[in-house]
Each structure stands twice: as structure tokens, then as C-alpha cells.
């Protein structure tokens, strides 16, 4: 087990060196001041400095509402989302009902360079009128406590004048039936509060456990929308979602709203910050696709047509590959199109289709998807390519529509070799004839790569090999458990170091006594006392003096004799180091039994 743990440490050291050497290769240490840093490294240094001063602030948007009107409580932290832990529940008056919303992050700029801005949204609804305050609290960011100031919300009675309008983001689910797997383009409107303060939308996305967010080609547009009985300008964009189950599914939209800063807004606190908005949940009714799918259905939902297939090259020789290119155009989930399988016949050998490599968002923009089949004609003559079954589901009519890829005629010329090798190499191309290939007449030479025909899972060493990953994982688990234990009990490490140091110094002391070297004996004795007493003081052994040693001696030590012994050893070392006066060997070496007994007592305390 120890050998495996050591191997893990060796691999980790090699990986660290592999990542460290490229950075060291940027310039020699002596010329560090004259070697410019890589721009990315410089930016990371500035970001690290910016992360060092993490700040947080919050706001109600808007600060004055009416009873029962949901309002956004926005919390912004200048740290990355991975290093930020918001409070699970805000402490608030009982009159306020708080529900956690979504989150998002952007990167802004300040005087230190780039800076993370992570936003957390909470929905607050007041049950009664009054003035309510969410008290100041702290959150964890970059492993430190960051304070957030208190914020006040004024709640007016329902229907009372004086409520402050705020921008509102709402999901406008189109009417109609929706099905699992259907791509739904859903408009999202950012309602202007009436002061023309909204300029744009950014980072628009859909949120919901029952949807897959997809690409949505298109642009933003202006339109009029109703905002609590008043017609206001709205900036509208679309999100594309694909439901993955049936039922009444809740869909939420998020967007960074580009708006003019208002008084007391977080946009005045964080330079260039654009607030994150979230819509209230909208319900999308989704149902299963009906039964009765036609042959060749691969999940295509929408309205489509198939262009005339194109075969190239033409003419083609028998036995040579030919590409059959098919184009499907229309509106729907074209970006997720799975080409149908081409049926094989006696005249053609077909390979699996190759889908379009174009990114899904570009396929949606160009409203066409191109895929390709590779076909090999098996004989000469005028042949027709296979008719490929294909269909799609029309959600407007609720029916499956046949979209079979038609066959086309291809002129196939005889092969150069005279005969065509069949797809099954064990059968002749024609009855009563032998195959003729350019390599005819060459004898096959068997090559043996396996020492046994028995499968690996039936060999004795197979189950032993399965133990290797388990042993590696067990070794890593034991190493990590030991590492955590030592991190929680640093005194264990200090005592282990002290035991090794005490053992080494006692050996040096005995060797010096055998050589009648009083100076080396005194130094080894002093170092042994320091090593044995260092864990009690949590200090470097070399920093301890005689008073420190005497202060931590255990109760079972005879103090007058121990005090004289410790003082004699330290005095001898001091005279030898500072005055170059060697101590008396007879007097000093005579105290060896007493010193050994003292070290024995101190050594037992290290276990």
C-alpha cells in the first residue's frame, strides 16, 4: 500500500513540474524585472488583485410597490459564481414572502482590470402594507465573509398611487399545441417602465428543468405592450426551448437588461453593470407525439420539404463509391435532425449517413440541413438509387407527413478489372464465375497476434486485473483520509518530526561521547532538548533557548538537577560558539547518564 501511495505522489510531482516548467521558461529569474509578463498572466494578476477586495450590495427593484406585487431583490457580489455561496434563506420580516430565483454572472471592468459580477435574484412579495427591512447580513465569497448592507422596501395598499415602476421581463408563450421534442420559439419581452430607459437585452436564456435551451436565430425588435393598464414600449427577443416531458411545464426567462441607471441603482455602485432580470414562470402545455408514425421517423418536428437528391460523381464505375447528397429545408428542429437509414438492395451497398457538420445555430439560420450517403454500385448498367423512407411530424395539423427521399437514376459503367467484387467476399460476383481482383493470385499469409483464443474474461488473470483500479482508489482514499487527519491535527506532524530529530541528535551525542568530543556532545545534547520540547511550544527547534526548555519540562523531572544540567549544556555551547572556549570534557561527559534519563522522559511525551 505504501508503495502505491508513493507512486501517486511521484505522478503528482511530475504533473506539477510539467505545468510549472513552461511558466519558468518565460525568462530567467535574474532577468525577471526586464522580462515582460505574458498579457494573459498580467490580466490574471490584476483579476486576482480585484478578487482580493470582494464587495457585495443589494437592491429592491423597485423599492416602492403595492401589496401582493412581486418585486425582485437583486444581490450582486464581485466574485466568480464558483467561489460565492449566497445565503440559503434571507432573514426578513414575516410579512415578506421570499422565494429564491435564478443567478447569472458577467465580467466588468474597474481600475484593477476585469472583475466578476455574480447576481442572485430573490422574489419578494409583501402580504401587508408598511415599511419592511431586510437586515444586513454576510455571505461567503473567496473563502471570506462579505457584508451586505440592509435594504428597505416600502409597500403601499393595493391600488394606491405612488408605486415605482421597474422594468419587467415576461415570457409570452404562443398559442397552440406543443409536443415533446418540438422546438418552440418563445418571445420574451422586456417592458419599459415608461421612461424609455431600456436600450437592449443581453445573455437571454430560458430556465427550466423540463426544457433544453436551443439556438434561436433572429434579432431584437420593438413593440407596444400593456404594463398594468398602460401601453409602453417593449424590447422583444426570442428564446428557443425543447420540452423533454409532457404536462404543464414552467418556463422562466433571464436576461441582462441594458438600461439607463436610476437613483440608488447598483449600476451606480458597479461601473458598467447591467442588472439581471428574471420573468415570473409561464406555463407551457406539452403532450406526447401521437401514435402512427410513418417509416423513417427520426424525431423531425415542424414543416419541411426534401430537395431532389444529388449523386456525384456521374457516371460512376461499379465498385467505386458515390455520394448521394440530400437537402432538407423548412422550419423546426433542423439543428437536431437525425438522417434516416438507407436500405440496402442487391444493386447497392450503403453506408451509414454522414450528418451535417455545420453548427446548429447556422443550420437554423439557413433553414436547411444537408446530409450525405455513400453508396457503392454492385453491377454495371442504369441503376436507381434506393428510395429512403423518411417522414416528419406537423404540429399544426397533428399528423405525420411522408417525406420519402426519392430514387434517382445513375449510369454505372463496368469496372476496370472486368468483374465486380460483391459485398460478401465469400460469394462470387456472378453465378458460376470466380472473382477477379487486381490482387488475384497472391497467397494469403496468416498473421497471429493472440497467444490464446480464450477471451480475456475467461482467463485467470482477468479478475486479478480488476483489482488494480480498486487498489488504486483505496490507496488514494487512504492517502486523502490521512492528509485530512494530519491537517486537522498538526501536533501529530510536529511530534513525528520531533521524534526523528531527537533520535538523530541522541546518536550524534553518543558518538561524540565515545570520541571524547565535549563540544560536539554539548551541541548534540542542546539540539536533542530542543527537538524534544519543540512540539510543546509549536516553535522552530532552533529558536528555543534554555528558559524555553525549562518552562515545558514535565512534572516528573527533578527540577534542581534538571535546571543545572540544562544551564550547563547551554552555557557550554554559548562559550564554544561565542568565545571559542571548549568546555571541560570530564565534567561535561560525566553528566551523560543524567542527560540520557532526561531525554528518555521527554521522548515518551512525543507519543
LINJO-V97494 format. One record per residue. N is the residue number from 1. RES is the residue in three letters. SS is DSSP state (H for helix, E for strand, L for the rest). D_CENTER is the distance of its C-alpha to the mean C-alpha in Angstrom with 1 decimal. Layout:
BEGIN
n->(N | N)
res->(RES | RES)
ss->(SS | SS)
d_center->(D_CENTER | D_CENTER)
END
This chain:
BEGIN
n->(1 | 2 | 3 | 4 | 5 | 6 | 7 | 8 | 9 | 10 | 11 | 12 | 13 | 14 | 15 | 16 | 17 | 18 | 19 | 20 | 21 | 22 | 23 | 24 | 25 | 26 | 27 | 28 | 29 | 30 | 31 | 32 | 33 | 34 | 35 | 36 | 37 | 38 | 39 | 40 | 41 | 42 | 43 | 44 | 45 | 46 | 47 | 48 | 49 | 50 | 51 | 52 | 53 | 54 | 55 | 56 | 57 | 58 | 59 | 60 | 61 | 62 | 63 | 64 | 65 | 66 | 67 | 68 | 69 | 70 | 71 | 72 | 73 | 74 | 75 | 76 | 77 | 78 | 79 | 80 | 81 | 82 | 83 | 84 | 85 | 86 | 87 | 88 | 89 | 90 | 91 | 92 | 93 | 94 | 95 | 96 | 97 | 98 | 99 | 100 | 101 | 102 | 103 | 104 | 105 | 106 | 107 | 108 | 109 | 110 | 111 | 112 | 113 | 114 | 115 | 116 | 117 | 118 | 119 | 120 | 121 | 122 | 123 | 124 | 125 | 126 | 127 | 128 | 129 | 130 | 131 | 132 | 133 | 134 | 135 | 136 | 137 | 138 | 139 | 140 | 141 | 142 | 143 | 144 | 145 | 146 | 147 | 148 | 149 | 150 | 151 | 152 | 153 | 154 | 155 | 156 | 157 | 158 | 159 | 160 | 161 | 162 | 163 | 164 | 165 | 166 | 167 | 168 | 169 | 170 | 171 | 172 | 173 | 174 | 175 | 176 | 177 | 178 | 179 | 180 | 181 | 182 | 183 | 184 | 185 | 186 | 187 | 188 | 189 | 190 | 191 | 192 | 193 | 194 | 195 | 196 | 197 | 198 | 199 | 200 | 201 | 202 | 203 | 204 | 205 | 206 | 207 | 208 | 209 | 210 | 211 | 212 | 213 | 214 | 215 | 216 | 217 | 218 | 219 | 220 | 221 | 222 | 223 | 224 | 225 | 226 | 227 | 228 | 229 | 230 | 231 | 232 | 233 | 234 | 235 | 236 | 237 | 238 | 239 | 240 | 241 | 242 | 243 | 244 | 245 | 246 | 247 | 248 | 249 | 250 | 251 | 252 | 253 | 254 | 255 | 256 | 257 | 258 | 259 | 260 | 261 | 262 | 263 | 264 | 265 | 266 | 267 | 268 | 269 | 270 | 271 | 272 | 273 | 274 | 275 | 276 | 277 | 278 | 279 | 280 | 281 | 282 | 283 | 284 | 285 | 286 | 287 | 288 | 289 | 290 | 291 | 292 | 293 | 294 | 295 | 296 | 297 | 298 | 299 | 300 | 301 | 302 | 303 | 304 | 305 | 306 | 307 | 308 | 309 | 310 | 311 | 312 | 313 | 314 | 315 | 316 | 317 | 318 | 319 | 320 | 321 | 322 | 323 | 324 | 325 | 326 | 327 | 328 | 329 | 330 | 331 | 332 | 333 | 334 | 335 | 336 | 337 | 338 | 339 | 340 | 341 | 342 | 343 | 344 | 345 | 346 | 347 | 348 | 349 | 350 | 351 | 352 | 353 | 354 | 355 | 356 | 357 | 358 | 359 | 360 | 361 | 362 | 363 | 364 | 365 | 366 | 367 | 368 | 369 | 370 | 371 | 372 | 373 | 374 | 375 | 376 | 377 | 378 | 379 | 380 | 381 | 382 | 383 | 384 | 385 | 386 | 387 | 388 | 389 | 390 | 391 | 392 | 393 | 394 | 395 | 396 | 397 | 398 | 399 | 400 | 401 | 402 | 403 | 404 | 405 | 406 | 407 | 408 | 409 | 410 | 411 | 412 | 413 | 414 | 415 | 416 | 417 | 418 | 419 | 420 | 421 | 422 | 423 | 424 | 425 | 426 | 427 | 428 | 429 | 430 | 431 | 432 | 433 | 434 | 435 | 436 | 437 | 438 | 439 | 440 | 441 | 442 | 443 | 444 | 445 | 446 | 447 | 448 | 449 | 450 | 451 | 452 | 453 | 454 | 455 | 456 | 457 | 458 | 459 | 460 | 461 | 462 | 463 | 464 | 465 | 466 | 467 | 468 | 469 | 470 | 471 | 472 | 473 | 474 | 475 | 476 | 477 | 478 | 479 | 480 | 481 | 482 | 483 | 484 | 485 | 486 | 487 | 488 | 489 | 490 | 491 | 492 | 493 | 494 | 495 | 496 | 497 | 498 | 499 | 500 | 501 | 502 | 503 | 504 | 505 | 506 | 507 | 508 | 509 | 510 | 511 | 512 | 513 | 514 | 515 | 516 | 517 | 518 | 519 | 520 | 521 | 522 | 523 | 524 | 525 | 526 | 527 | 528 | 529 | 530 | 531 | 532 | 533 | 534 | 535 | 536 | 537 | 538 | 539 | 540 | 541 | 542 | 543 | 544 | 545 | 546 | 547 | 548 | 549 | 550 | 551 | 552 | 553 | 554 | 555 | 556 | 557 | 558 | 559 | 560 | 561 | 562 | 563 | 564 | 565 | 566 | 567 | 568 | 569 | 570 | 571 | 572 | 573 | 574 | 575 | 576 | 577 | 578 | 579 | 580 | 581 | 582 | 583 | 584 | 585 | 586 | 587 | 588 | 589 | 590 | 591 | 592 | 593 | 594 | 595 | 596 | 597 | 598 | 599 | 600 | 601 | 602 | 603 | 604 | 605 | 606 | 607)
res->(UNK | UNK | UNK | UNK | UNK | UNK | UNK | UNK | UNK | UNK | UNK | UNK | UNK | UNK | UNK | UNK | UNK | UNK | UNK | UNK | UNK | UNK | UNK | UNK | UNK | UNK | UNK | UNK | UNK | UNK | UNK | UNK | UNK | UNK | UNK | UNK | UNK | UNK | UNK | UNK | UNK | UNK | UNK | UNK | UNK | UNK | UNK | UNK | UNK | UNK | UNK | UNK | UNK | UNK | UNK | UNK | UNK | UNK | UNK | UNK | UNK | UNK | UNK | UNK | UNK | UNK | UNK | UNK | UNK | UNK | UNK | UNK | UNK | UNK | UNK | UNK | UNK | UNK | UNK | UNK | UNK | UNK | UNK | UNK | UNK | UNK | UNK | UNK | UNK | UNK | UNK | UNK | UNK | UNK | UNK | UNK | UNK | UNK | UNK | UNK | UNK | UNK | UNK | UNK | UNK | UNK | UNK | UNK | UNK | UNK | UNK | UNK | UNK | UNK | UNK | UNK | UNK | UNK | UNK | UNK | UNK | UNK | UNK | UNK | UNK | UNK | UNK | UNK | UNK | UNK | UNK | UNK | UNK | UNK | UNK | UNK | UNK | UNK | UNK | UNK | UNK | UNK | UNK | UNK | UNK | UNK | UNK | UNK | UNK | UNK | UNK | UNK | UNK | UNK | UNK | UNK | UNK | UNK | UNK | UNK | UNK | UNK | UNK | UNK | UNK | UNK | UNK | UNK | UNK | UNK | UNK | UNK | UNK | UNK | UNK | UNK | UNK | UNK | UNK | UNK | UNK | UNK | UNK | UNK | UNK | UNK | UNK | UNK | UNK | UNK | UNK | UNK | UNK | UNK | UNK | UNK | UNK | UNK | UNK | UNK | UNK | UNK | UNK | UNK | UNK | UNK | UNK | UNK | UNK | UNK | UNK | UNK | UNK | UNK | UNK | UNK | UNK | UNK | UNK | UNK | UNK | UNK | UNK | UNK | UNK | UNK | UNK | UNK | UNK | UNK | UNK | UNK | UNK | UNK | UNK | UNK | UNK | UNK | UNK | UNK | UNK | UNK | UNK | UNK | UNK | UNK | UNK | UNK | UNK | UNK | UNK | UNK | UNK | UNK | UNK | UNK | UNK | UNK | UNK | UNK | UNK | UNK | UNK | UNK | UNK | UNK | UNK | UNK | UNK | UNK | UNK | UNK | UNK | UNK | UNK | UNK | UNK | UNK | UNK | UNK | UNK | UNK | UNK | UNK | UNK | UNK | UNK | UNK | UNK | UNK | UNK | UNK | UNK | UNK | UNK | UNK | UNK | UNK | UNK | UNK | UNK | UNK | UNK | UNK | UNK | UNK | UNK | UNK | UNK | UNK | UNK | UNK | UNK | UNK | UNK | UNK | UNK | UNK | UNK | UNK | UNK | UNK | UNK | UNK | UNK | UNK | UNK | UNK | UNK | UNK | UNK | UNK | UNK | UNK | UNK | UNK | UNK | UNK | UNK | UNK | UNK | UNK | UNK | UNK | UNK | UNK | UNK | UNK | UNK | UNK | UNK | UNK | UNK | UNK | UNK | UNK | UNK | UNK | UNK | UNK | UNK | UNK | UNK | UNK | UNK | UNK | UNK | UNK | UNK | UNK | UNK | UNK | UNK | UNK | UNK | UNK | UNK | UNK | UNK | UNK | UNK | UNK | UNK | UNK | UNK | UNK | UNK | UNK | UNK | UNK | UNK | UNK | UNK | UNK | UNK | UNK | UNK | UNK | UNK | UNK | UNK | UNK | UNK | UNK | UNK | UNK | UNK | UNK | UNK | UNK | UNK | UNK | UNK | UNK | UNK | UNK | UNK | UNK | UNK | UNK | UNK | UNK | UNK | UNK | UNK | UNK | UNK | UNK | UNK | UNK | UNK | UNK | UNK | UNK | UNK | UNK | UNK | UNK | UNK | UNK | UNK | UNK | UNK | UNK | UNK | UNK | UNK | UNK | UNK | UNK | UNK | UNK | UNK | UNK | UNK | UNK | UNK | UNK | UNK | UNK | UNK | UNK | UNK | UNK | UNK | UNK | UNK | UNK | UNK | UNK | UNK | UNK | UNK | UNK | UNK | UNK | UNK | UNK | UNK | UNK | UNK | UNK | UNK | UNK | UNK | UNK | UNK | UNK | UNK | UNK | UNK | UNK | UNK | UNK | UNK | UNK | UNK | UNK | UNK | UNK | UNK | UNK | UNK | UNK | UNK | UNK | UNK | UNK | UNK | UNK | UNK | UNK | UNK | UNK | UNK | UNK | UNK | UNK | UNK | UNK | UNK | UNK | UNK | UNK | UNK | UNK | UNK | UNK | UNK | UNK | UNK | UNK | UNK | UNK | UNK | UNK | UNK | UNK | UNK | UNK | UNK | UNK | UNK | UNK | UNK | UNK | UNK | UNK | UNK | UNK | UNK | UNK | UNK | UNK | UNK | UNK | UNK | UNK | UNK | UNK | UNK | UNK | UNK | UNK | UNK | UNK | UNK | UNK | UNK | UNK | UNK | UNK | UNK | UNK | UNK | UNK | UNK | UNK | UNK | UNK | UNK | UNK | UNK | UNK | UNK | UNK | UNK | UNK | UNK | UNK | UNK | UNK | UNK | UNK | UNK | UNK | UNK | UNK | UNK | UNK | UNK | UNK | UNK | UNK | UNK | UNK | UNK)
ss->(L | H | H | H | H | H | H | H | H | H | H | H | H | H | H | H | H | H | H | H | H | H | H | H | L | L | L | L | H | H | H | L | L | L | L | L | L | L | H | H | H | H | H | H | H | H | H | H | H | H | H | H | L | L | L | E | E | E | E | E | E | L | L | E | E | E | L | L | L | L | E | E | E | E | E | E | E | L | L | L | H | H | H | E | E | L | L | L | L | L | L | L | L | L | L | E | E | E | E | E | E | E | E | E | E | E | E | E | E | E | L | L | E | E | E | E | E | E | E | E | E | E | E | E | E | E | L | L | L | E | E | E | E | E | L | L | E | E | E | E | E | L | L | E | E | E | E | E | L | L | E | E | E | E | E | E | L | L | L | L | L | L | L | L | L | L | L | E | E | E | E | E | L | L | L | L | L | E | E | L | L | L | E | E | E | E | E | E | E | E | E | L | L | L | L | L | L | E | E | E | E | E | E | E | E | E | E | L | L | L | E | E | E | E | L | L | L | L | L | L | E | E | E | E | E | E | E | L | L | E | E | E | E | E | E | E | E | E | E | E | E | E | E | L | L | L | E | E | E | E | E | E | E | E | E | E | E | E | E | L | L | L | L | L | L | H | H | H | H | L | L | L | L | L | L | E | E | E | L | L | L | E | E | E | E | E | E | L | L | L | L | L | L | L | L | L | E | E | E | E | E | E | E | E | E | E | L | L | L | E | E | E | L | L | L | E | E | L | L | L | E | E | E | E | E | E | E | E | E | E | E | E | L | H | H | H | L | L | L | L | L | L | L | L | L | L | L | E | E | E | L | L | L | E | L | L | L | L | L | H | H | H | H | H | H | H | L | E | E | E | E | E | E | E | E | E | E | L | L | L | E | E | E | E | L | L | L | E | L | L | E | E | E | E | L | L | L | L | E | E | E | E | L | L | E | L | L | L | E | E | E | E | E | L | L | L | L | L | L | L | L | L | L | L | L | L | L | L | L | L | L | L | L | L | L | L | L | L | L | L | L | L | L | L | L | L | L | L | L | L | L | L | L | L | L | H | H | H | L | H | H | H | H | H | H | H | H | H | H | H | H | H | H | H | H | H | H | H | H | H | H | H | H | H | H | H | H | H | L | H | H | H | H | H | H | H | H | H | H | H | H | H | H | H | H | H | H | H | H | H | H | H | H | H | L | L | L | H | H | H | H | H | H | H | H | H | H | H | H | H | H | H | H | H | H | H | H | L | L | L | H | H | H | L | L | H | H | H | H | H | H | L | L | L | L | L | L | L | H | H | H | H | H | H | H | H | H | H | H | H | H | H | H | H | H | H | H | H | H | L | L | L | L | L | H | H | H | H | H | L | L | H | H | H | H | H | H | H | H | H | H | H | H | H | L | L | L)
d_center->(32.1 | 32.5 | 32.6 | 29.2 | 27.7 | 29.3 | 27.9 | 24.3 | 25.1 | 26.7 | 23.7 | 21.4 | 24.1 | 24.4 | 20.7 | 21.0 | 24.1 | 22.7 | 20.1 | 22.7 | 25.6 | 24.4 | 24.1 | 27.6 | 29.0 | 28.7 | 32.0 | 34.3 | 34.2 | 37.8 | 37.1 | 33.9 | 35.7 | 36.8 | 33.6 | 31.4 | 27.7 | 25.3 | 24.5 | 20.7 | 21.4 | 23.9 | 21.5 | 18.9 | 21.9 | 22.9 | 19.5 | 19.7 | 23.2 | 22.3 | 19.6 | 22.4 | 24.4 | 22.2 | 24.3 | 24.0 | 26.4 | 27.0 | 29.5 | 31.1 | 31.3 | 34.2 | 36.0 | 39.1 | 38.9 | 41.1 | 41.0 | 38.6 | 36.8 | 32.9 | 31.6 | 28.2 | 27.4 | 24.8 | 23.0 | 21.5 | 19.9 | 19.6 | 16.3 | 12.6 | 11.2 | 9.0 | 12.5 | 14.6 | 16.1 | 18.8 | 21.8 | 21.7 | 25.2 | 27.2 | 30.7 | 33.2 | 36.8 | 37.5 | 38.7 | 35.2 | 32.9 | 29.2 | 26.3 | 22.6 | 21.2 | 18.0 | 16.0 | 14.9 | 14.7 | 16.5 | 17.5 | 21.2 | 23.8 | 26.2 | 28.7 | 26.1 | 24.0 | 20.7 | 19.4 | 16.6 | 18.1 | 16.2 | 18.5 | 19.0 | 21.8 | 24.4 | 27.4 | 30.7 | 34.0 | 37.3 | 39.9 | 42.8 | 43.9 | 43.8 | 41.8 | 38.7 | 36.5 | 33.0 | 33.6 | 31.7 | 28.7 | 26.0 | 22.2 | 19.8 | 17.9 | 17.1 | 18.9 | 22.0 | 24.0 | 24.3 | 27.4 | 27.6 | 31.2 | 33.1 | 33.4 | 36.3 | 36.8 | 40.2 | 41.0 | 44.2 | 46.1 | 45.3 | 47.0 | 47.8 | 47.7 | 45.6 | 42.1 | 39.7 | 38.0 | 34.3 | 32.3 | 31.2 | 28.7 | 29.8 | 28.9 | 32.0 | 31.7 | 34.3 | 37.1 | 37.5 | 36.2 | 32.6 | 31.4 | 28.4 | 26.7 | 28.5 | 26.9 | 28.0 | 28.3 | 28.4 | 29.8 | 28.3 | 30.9 | 30.6 | 34.0 | 35.7 | 37.4 | 40.6 | 40.5 | 38.8 | 35.9 | 33.1 | 32.5 | 29.3 | 26.0 | 22.6 | 19.0 | 20.8 | 18.9 | 19.7 | 18.4 | 19.5 | 18.5 | 21.4 | 20.5 | 18.5 | 18.3 | 19.9 | 21.3 | 24.5 | 26.8 | 29.3 | 30.1 | 30.8 | 34.3 | 36.6 | 38.6 | 40.4 | 39.2 | 40.8 | 39.5 | 41.5 | 44.6 | 44.3 | 43.4 | 40.8 | 38.9 | 35.4 | 32.7 | 31.4 | 28.5 | 27.1 | 24.0 | 23.8 | 22.8 | 23.4 | 24.4 | 23.5 | 26.2 | 29.7 | 31.0 | 30.8 | 27.2 | 26.0 | 24.3 | 23.0 | 22.5 | 20.9 | 21.9 | 22.3 | 26.2 | 27.9 | 31.0 | 33.8 | 33.3 | 35.6 | 37.3 | 35.1 | 31.9 | 28.6 | 29.0 | 31.8 | 29.7 | 26.6 | 27.8 | 26.6 | 24.6 | 24.6 | 24.4 | 22.0 | 24.1 | 23.7 | 26.2 | 27.9 | 27.1 | 29.1 | 30.2 | 30.0 | 32.4 | 31.1 | 33.2 | 33.2 | 34.6 | 38.3 | 39.7 | 41.8 | 39.3 | 41.2 | 40.6 | 37.7 | 35.4 | 31.7 | 30.2 | 31.5 | 32.3 | 34.2 | 37.2 | 37.6 | 40.1 | 40.3 | 41.9 | 44.5 | 42.8 | 43.4 | 44.4 | 44.4 | 46.2 | 49.6 | 51.9 | 50.1 | 51.6 | 51.4 | 48.7 | 46.7 | 43.3 | 43.2 | 40.3 | 40.6 | 38.5 | 37.9 | 36.9 | 35.9 | 36.1 | 35.8 | 33.5 | 30.8 | 27.7 | 28.7 | 25.1 | 24.6 | 28.0 | 28.6 | 31.8 | 34.6 | 36.0 | 39.1 | 42.1 | 44.0 | 47.8 | 50.6 | 50.5 | 46.8 | 44.0 | 40.7 | 37.2 | 33.9 | 33.1 | 30.7 | 28.6 | 28.1 | 25.4 | 25.5 | 22.3 | 22.7 | 23.3 | 26.1 | 27.6 | 27.8 | 29.4 | 32.0 | 32.5 | 33.1 | 31.4 | 33.0 | 32.8 | 35.0 | 37.0 | 38.7 | 42.2 | 44.9 | 48.5 | 50.5 | 54.0 | 55.8 | 57.2 | 56.1 | 53.1 | 50.9 | 47.2 | 45.9 | 45.5 | 41.8 | 41.4 | 38.8 | 38.5 | 36.4 | 36.5 | 38.0 | 36.6 | 39.5 | 42.2 | 40.3 | 41.5 | 40.4 | 41.7 | 42.8 | 41.2 | 42.6 | 42.2 | 45.9 | 47.5 | 49.0 | 51.8 | 51.2 | 54.0 | 53.4 | 55.6 | 56.8 | 54.8 | 56.1 | 56.7 | 58.9 | 57.1 | 53.6 | 51.6 | 50.5 | 46.9 | 48.3 | 49.5 | 51.8 | 54.0 | 56.3 | 55.7 | 59.1 | 61.4 | 63.9 | 62.2 | 60.2 | 56.9 | 57.4 | 54.5 | 54.5 | 53.8 | 56.7 | 58.8 | 56.1 | 55.9 | 52.6 | 51.6 | 49.5 | 46.7 | 45.6 | 42.1 | 42.0 | 44.2 | 44.3 | 43.9 | 42.6 | 38.9 | 36.5 | 36.0 | 39.7 | 40.1 | 40.5 | 37.7 | 35.0 | 34.6 | 34.7 | 31.8 | 29.7 | 30.2 | 28.5 | 24.9 | 26.0 | 27.8 | 24.8 | 22.6 | 25.5 | 26.0 | 22.5 | 22.8 | 26.2 | 25.1 | 22.2 | 24.8 | 27.3 | 25.1 | 24.3 | 28.0 | 29.1 | 26.8 | 28.4 | 31.9 | 32.4 | 36.1 | 35.8 | 34.6 | 37.4 | 40.0 | 39.0 | 39.2 | 42.6 | 43.9 | 43.3 | 44.8 | 47.8 | 48.5 | 48.5 | 50.7 | 53.2 | 53.6 | 54.3 | 56.7 | 58.6 | 58.8 | 60.2 | 62.7 | 63.9 | 64.5 | 66.2 | 63.7 | 63.9 | 61.4 | 58.7 | 59.5 | 59.1 | 55.8 | 54.3 | 55.6 | 54.1 | 50.7 | 50.9 | 51.5 | 48.6 | 46.2 | 47.5 | 47.3 | 44.0 | 41.8 | 44.1 | 43.4 | 39.8 | 41.1 | 41.4 | 44.5 | 46.1 | 46.2 | 48.4 | 52.1 | 55.0 | 54.7 | 51.1 | 52.2 | 55.1 | 53.0 | 50.8 | 53.4 | 53.6 | 56.5 | 58.2 | 58.8 | 62.4 | 61.9 | 65.1 | 64.9 | 61.1 | 61.5 | 64.2 | 62.3 | 59.0 | 61.1 | 63.1 | 60.1 | 58.4 | 61.7 | 62.4 | 59.0 | 59.5 | 63.1 | 61.9 | 59.0 | 60.8 | 64.5 | 64.4 | 66.7 | 66.2 | 66.8 | 69.6 | 68.4 | 70.8 | 69.9 | 66.1 | 65.9 | 68.1 | 65.3 | 63.0 | 63.6 | 62.9 | 59.7 | 58.5 | 59.2 | 57.2 | 54.2 | 54.4 | 54.1 | 51.2 | 49.5 | 49.6 | 47.7 | 44.7 | 44.0)
END
